Amino acid sequence: MNKDKKQNLIHNMSQFYIVLQREVLDLIAESNNSELSPLLFNTLHEIYLDEYIIPSVLSKRLSITIPNTSRCLHSLTKMGYVIKVKDKVDKRITHIELSLKGIDLVQNSFNHMDESMLKKVEVLNTRELAKISESFLILMSLFKNRIKE
């Protein structure tokens, strides 16, 4: 693949990410209860996707400062959505996990997003669905392999 095609792929991926992020944020607003801001909701999603996340990693993933991350976690703990667990080996490390209430909320939001996205892809034929699905699997594999290196 030549350099222009690679750059075009990267540009298209970036544009898709922005469009998808907007779509997801709109869906979050629809499915969200009023006590959670979009930031708190995104925080729950990040914790759900990374089972034993620590605050510093969460801060990087959310692109916010450590003090803001601490405030988010304090609010979510107070509302009963997250729990803090000390590392079994190194007691200085605190892992953040979802409570059952938090898991339930995130799973319900994912279900709502899935239903909304299914409506959007109904216009695609079987061949288009297979092609898009295969492309996503290739991309996920590429990025997962890069993380391990």
VOFILO-200833 format. One line per 2 residues: number of its first residue (from 0); their letters; for each residue x, y, z of N, C-alpha, C. Coordinates in Angstrom, 2 decimals. Layout:
// VOFILO-200833
NUM = a = X,Y,Z,X,Y,Z,X,Y,Z; ...
This chain:
// VOFILO-200833
0 = mn = 0.86,-1.18,0.00,0.00,0.00,0.00,0.90,1.24,0.00; 0.63,2.17,-0.89,1.49,3.35,-0.95,1.16,4.33,0.18
2 = kd = 2.03,5.32,0.32,1.90,6.27,1.44,0.59,7.04,1.40; 0.14,7.46,0.22,-1.11,8.22,0.11,-2.31,7.38,0.57
4 = kk = -2.32,6.12,0.20,-3.43,5.24,0.61,-3.42,5.02,2.11; -2.25,4.89,2.69,-2.13,4.73,4.14,-2.63,5.99,4.86
6 = qn = -2.22,7.14,4.35,-2.66,8.40,4.95,-4.16,8.58,4.81; -4.70,8.18,3.68,-6.14,8.25,3.47,-6.88,7.34,4.46
8 = li = -6.35,6.14,4.68,-6.93,5.22,5.66,-6.93,5.84,7.05; -5.81,6.40,7.46,-5.70,7.03,8.78,-6.67,8.20,8.89
10 = hn = -6.76,9.01,7.85,-7.70,10.14,7.85,-9.14,9.64,8.01; -9.51,8.62,7.24,-10.86,8.07,7.31,-11.16,7.48,8.69
12 = ms = -10.16,6.80,9.29,-10.35,6.24,10.63,-10.58,7.36,11.64; -9.81,8.43,11.53,-9.95,9.56,12.46,-11.32,10.20,12.32
14 = qf = -11.76,10.39,11.09,-13.07,10.97,10.85,-14.18,10.06,11.39; -14.03,8.76,11.15,-15.02,7.81,11.66,-15.07,7.86,13.18
16 = yi = -13.91,7.93,13.82,-13.86,7.99,15.28,-14.65,9.19,15.79; -14.47,10.35,15.16,-15.18,11.56,15.59,-16.69,11.39,15.42
18 = vl = -17.11,10.86,14.27,-18.53,10.64,14.01,-19.11,9.65,15.01; -18.40,8.55,15.23,-18.88,7.54,16.18,-18.95,8.10,17.59
20 = qr = -17.94,8.87,17.97,-17.93,9.45,19.31,-19.14,10.38,19.50; -19.45,11.18,18.52,-20.63,12.05,18.61,-21.90,11.23,18.75
22 = ev = -21.99,10.17,17.94,-23.16,9.30,17.98,-23.32,8.68,19.37; -22.23,8.19,19.90,-22.25,7.55,21.23,-22.61,8.57,22.30
24 = ld = -22.04,9.77,22.22,-22.37,10.80,23.21,-23.85,11.17,23.16; -24.41,11.23,21.95,-25.85,11.51,21.83,-26.67,10.38,22.45
26 = li = -26.24,9.14,22.23,-26.95,7.99,22.79,-26.82,7.95,24.31; -25.65,8.34,24.81,-25.44,8.38,26.26,-26.42,9.38,26.87
28 = ae = -26.55,10.52,26.23,-27.47,11.54,26.73,-28.90,11.01,26.78; -29.28,10.21,25.78,-30.63,9.63,25.74,-30.85,8.60,26.85
30 = sn = -29.84,7.74,27.07,-30.02,6.63,28.01,-29.60,6.99,29.43; -28.95,8.11,29.59,-28.38,8.51,30.87,-29.46,9.00,31.83
32 = ns = -29.28,8.62,33.08,-30.15,9.24,34.09,-29.55,10.61,34.43; -30.33,11.46,35.00,-29.93,12.86,35.16,-28.82,13.09,36.19
34 = el = -28.52,12.10,37.01,-27.50,12.35,38.04,-26.07,12.24,37.52; -25.89,11.74,36.29,-24.55,11.55,35.75,-24.26,12.49,34.58
36 = sp = -23.14,13.19,34.68,-22.69,14.02,33.56,-22.08,13.09,32.51; -21.90,13.58,31.28,-21.25,12.74,30.26,-19.87,12.25,30.71
38 = ll = -19.12,13.10,31.44,-17.81,12.69,31.92,-17.92,11.52,32.89; -18.86,11.59,33.83,-19.04,10.50,34.79,-19.49,9.22,34.07
40 = fn = -20.34,9.38,33.07,-20.82,8.23,32.31,-19.67,7.59,31.54; -18.83,8.42,30.89,-17.65,7.90,30.18,-16.69,7.22,31.14
42 = tl = -16.57,7.76,32.34,-15.71,7.16,33.36,-16.19,5.74,33.68; -17.50,5.59,33.85,-18.05,4.25,34.10,-17.75,3.29,32.96
44 = he = -17.88,3.77,31.73,-17.59,2.92,30.57,-16.12,2.49,30.54; -15.22,3.41,30.84,-13.79,3.06,30.86,-13.49,2.03,31.94
46 = iy = -14.09,2.20,33.10,-13.87,1.24,34.18,-14.43,-0.12,33.79; -15.57,-0.13,33.15,-16.19,-1.38,32.70,-15.29,-2.12,31.71
48 = ld = -14.68,-1.37,30.81,-13.85,-1.98,29.76,-12.48,-2.42,30.25; -12.03,-1.88,31.37,-10.72,-2.25,31.92,-10.92,-2.62,33.38
50 = ey = -11.10,-3.90,33.60,-11.57,-4.43,34.89,-10.78,-3.97,36.11; -9.47,-3.86,35.99,-8.64,-3.50,37.16,-7.88,-2.20,36.91
52 = ii = -8.60,-1.19,36.50,-7.97,0.08,36.14,-7.54,0.84,37.39; -6.48,1.61,37.24,-6.02,2.47,38.34,-6.27,3.93,37.94
54 = ps = -6.38,4.82,38.91,-6.72,6.21,38.60,-5.83,6.90,37.56; -4.52,6.65,37.59,-3.63,7.32,36.64,-3.92,6.89,35.20
56 = vl = -4.21,5.63,34.99,-4.56,5.13,33.65,-5.91,5.70,33.23; -6.85,5.72,34.16,-8.16,6.28,33.88,-8.04,7.76,33.48
58 = sk = -7.19,8.49,34.16,-6.96,9.89,33.86,-6.47,10.07,32.42; -5.54,9.23,32.00,-5.02,9.29,30.62,-6.11,8.96,29.61
60 = rl = -6.89,7.93,29.88,-7.94,7.50,28.95,-9.04,8.54,28.79; -9.31,9.27,29.85,-10.36,10.30,29.81,-9.82,11.67,29.38
62 = si = -8.49,11.76,29.31,-7.82,13.03,28.97,-8.18,14.14,29.96; -8.13,13.79,31.24,-8.36,14.77,32.29,-7.25,14.66,33.33
64 = ti = -7.14,15.66,34.17,-6.10,15.67,35.19,-6.40,14.66,36.30; -5.39,14.32,37.05,-5.55,13.41,38.19,-6.54,13.99,39.21
66 = pn = -6.46,15.30,39.56,-7.45,15.84,40.50,-8.88,15.72,39.99; -9.09,15.95,38.68,-10.44,15.80,38.13,-10.87,14.33,38.16
68 = ts = -9.94,13.44,37.91,-10.25,12.01,37.99,-10.66,11.65,39.41; -9.93,12.17,40.38,-10.26,11.91,41.79,-11.66,12.41,42.13
70 = rc = -12.02,13.60,41.64,-13.36,14.13,41.89,-14.43,13.25,41.25; -14.17,12.79,40.02,-15.12,11.90,39.34,-15.31,10.62,40.15
72 = lh = -14.20,10.02,40.57,-14.27,8.77,41.32,-14.96,8.97,42.66; -14.71,10.11,43.30,-15.37,10.40,44.57,-16.89,10.47,44.37
74 = sl = -17.31,11.18,43.32,-18.75,11.30,43.03,-19.37,9.95,42.72; -18.69,9.16,41.88,-19.23,7.85,41.50,-19.27,6.89,42.68
76 = tk = -18.30,7.00,43.58,-18.29,6.16,44.79,-19.44,6.55,45.70; -19.63,7.85,45.86,-20.71,8.36,46.70,-22.09,7.94,46.18
78 = mg = -22.22,7.87,44.85,-23.49,7.47,44.23,-23.66,5.94,44.20; -22.61,5.22,44.58,-22.70,3.77,44.63,-22.40,3.03,43.33
80 = yv = -21.76,3.72,42.37,-21.47,3.09,41.08,-20.09,2.42,41.02; -19.15,2.88,41.83,-17.81,2.29,41.82,-17.34,1.98,43.22
82 = ik = -16.37,1.08,43.29,-15.72,0.76,44.56,-14.21,0.79,44.33; -13.49,1.14,45.37,-12.03,1.17,45.32,-11.52,-0.07,46.05
84 = vk = -10.56,-0.74,45.42,-10.02,-1.97,45.98,-8.50,-1.86,46.03; -7.92,-2.09,47.21,-6.47,-2.07,47.35,-5.86,-3.31,46.68
86 = dk = -4.72,-3.11,46.03,-4.00,-4.21,45.41,-3.56,-5.20,46.48; -3.67,-6.48,46.16,-3.32,-7.51,47.14,-1.82,-7.57,47.42
88 = vd = -1.02,-7.22,46.42,0.44,-7.29,46.58,1.01,-5.96,47.06; 0.62,-4.88,46.42,1.14,-3.55,46.74,-0.01,-2.68,47.24
90 = kr = -0.09,-2.50,48.54,-1.21,-1.77,49.16,-1.25,-0.28,48.77; -0.19,0.22,48.15,-0.20,1.62,47.72,-1.06,1.81,46.47
92 = it = -1.32,0.72,45.75,-2.07,0.78,44.50,-3.55,0.53,44.77; -4.39,1.40,44.21,-5.84,1.26,44.34,-6.43,1.00,42.97
94 = hi = -7.17,-0.09,42.86,-7.88,-0.43,41.64,-9.32,0.09,41.76; -9.88,0.47,40.63,-11.25,0.96,40.59,-12.10,-0.09,39.89
96 = el = -13.20,-0.47,40.52,-14.11,-1.45,39.93,-15.53,-0.92,40.00; -16.37,-1.44,39.12,-17.78,-1.08,39.17,-18.50,-1.91,40.23
98 = sl = -19.43,-1.29,40.91,-20.31,-2.02,41.82,-21.36,-2.71,40.96; -22.19,-3.52,41.57,-23.27,-4.16,40.81,-24.19,-3.11,40.20
100 = kg = -24.44,-2.03,40.92,-25.26,-0.93,40.42,-24.60,-0.30,39.18; -23.28,-0.13,39.22,-22.54,0.44,38.10,-22.54,-0.49,36.89
102 = id = -22.35,-1.78,37.14,-22.36,-2.77,36.05,-23.72,-2.76,35.37; -24.77,-2.73,36.16,-26.13,-2.74,35.62,-26.37,-1.50,34.74
104 = lv = -25.96,-0.34,35.22,-26.15,0.89,34.46,-25.39,0.85,33.14; -24.14,0.43,33.16,-23.32,0.39,31.95,-23.88,-0.64,30.96
106 = qn = -24.24,-1.81,31.45,-24.80,-2.83,30.55,-26.10,-2.36,29.91; -26.94,-1.68,30.67,-28.18,-1.12,30.10,-27.87,-0.06,29.04
108 = sf = -26.86,0.75,29.28,-26.51,1.78,28.29,-25.95,1.14,27.02; -25.15,0.08,27.17,-24.64,-0.63,25.99,-25.79,-1.27,25.21
110 = nh = -26.75,-1.83,25.92,-27.91,-2.42,25.25,-28.68,-1.36,24.46; -28.84,-0.19,25.05,-29.53,0.91,24.37,-28.74,1.33,23.12
112 = md = -27.41,1.44,23.25,-26.58,1.80,22.11,-26.66,0.76,21.02; -26.62,-0.52,21.40,-26.72,-1.60,20.42,-28.02,-1.50,19.63
114 = es = -29.12,-1.29,20.33,-30.42,-1.18,19.66,-30.44,-0.01,18.68; -29.88,1.11,19.09,-29.86,2.29,18.22,-28.96,2.07,17.01
116 = ml = -27.82,1.44,17.22,-26.89,1.18,16.12,-27.48,0.15,15.15; -28.21,-0.83,15.67,-28.84,-1.82,14.80,-29.80,-1.15,13.82
118 = kk = -30.50,-0.15,14.28,-31.42,0.58,13.40,-30.65,1.28,12.27; -29.47,1.78,12.59,-28.68,2.49,11.58,-28.13,1.54,10.51
120 = ve = -27.75,0.31,10.88,-27.14,-0.61,9.91,-28.17,-1.45,9.15; -29.44,-1.27,9.46,-30.48,-2.03,8.75,-30.49,-1.75,7.25
122 = vl = -29.96,-0.61,6.82,-29.96,-0.26,5.41,-28.88,-1.01,4.61; -27.96,-1.67,5.31,-26.86,-2.37,4.64,-27.28,-3.78,4.22
124 = nt = -26.73,-4.23,3.09,-27.00,-5.61,2.67,-25.99,-6.55,3.33; -26.18,-7.84,3.16,-25.35,-8.87,3.81,-23.88,-8.72,3.42
126 = re = -23.61,-8.45,2.17,-22.22,-8.30,1.70,-21.55,-7.10,2.36; -22.25,-5.98,2.44,-21.70,-4.78,3.07,-21.45,-5.02,4.56
128 = la = -22.38,-5.68,5.22,-22.21,-5.99,6.65,-20.96,-6.85,6.87; -20.80,-7.88,6.03,-19.64,-8.77,6.17,-18.34,-8.02,5.93
130 = ki = -18.32,-7.16,4.93,-17.11,-6.39,4.59,-16.72,-5.45,5.73; -17.71,-4.74,6.26,-17.45,-3.81,7.36,-17.00,-4.58,8.61
132 = se = -17.67,-5.66,8.91,-17.32,-6.46,10.07,-15.90,-6.99,9.96; -15.55,-7.49,8.81,-14.19,-8.02,8.59,-13.15,-6.90,8.75
134 = sf = -13.47,-5.72,8.24,-12.55,-4.58,8.36,-12.31,-4.21,9.83; -13.38,-4.21,10.61,-13.23,-3.90,12.03,-12.40,-4.96,12.75
136 = li = -12.60,-6.22,12.42,-11.82,-7.29,13.03,-10.34,-7.13,12.71; -10.04,-6.78,11.47,-8.64,-6.55,11.07,-8.05,-5.39,11.85
138 = lm = -8.79,-4.29,11.94,-8.29,-3.12,12.67,-8.10,-3.42,14.15; -9.06,-4.09,14.76,-8.94,-4.43,16.19,-7.72,-5.32,16.42
140 = sl = -7.51,-6.28,15.55,-6.36,-7.17,15.67,-5.06,-6.38,15.54; -5.01,-5.46,14.61,-3.82,-4.64,14.41,-3.50,-3.83,15.66
142 = fk = -4.51,-3.17,16.23,-4.28,-2.35,17.41,-3.99,-3.18,18.65; -4.64,-4.30,18.82,-4.38,-5.16,19.98,-2.98,-5.72,19.93
144 = nr = -2.50,-6.08,18.75,-1.15,-6.61,18.61,-0.11,-5.53,18.89; -0.40,-4.31,18.54,0.53,-3.20,18.77,0.65,-2.90,20.26
146 = ik = -0.42,-3.05,20.99,-0.41,-2.77,22.42,0.50,-3.75,23.14; 0.52,-5.00,22.72,1.31,-6.04,23.39,2.81,-5.88,23.14
148 = e = 3.19,-5.22,22.06,4.60,-5.11,21.71,5.37,-4.21,22.62
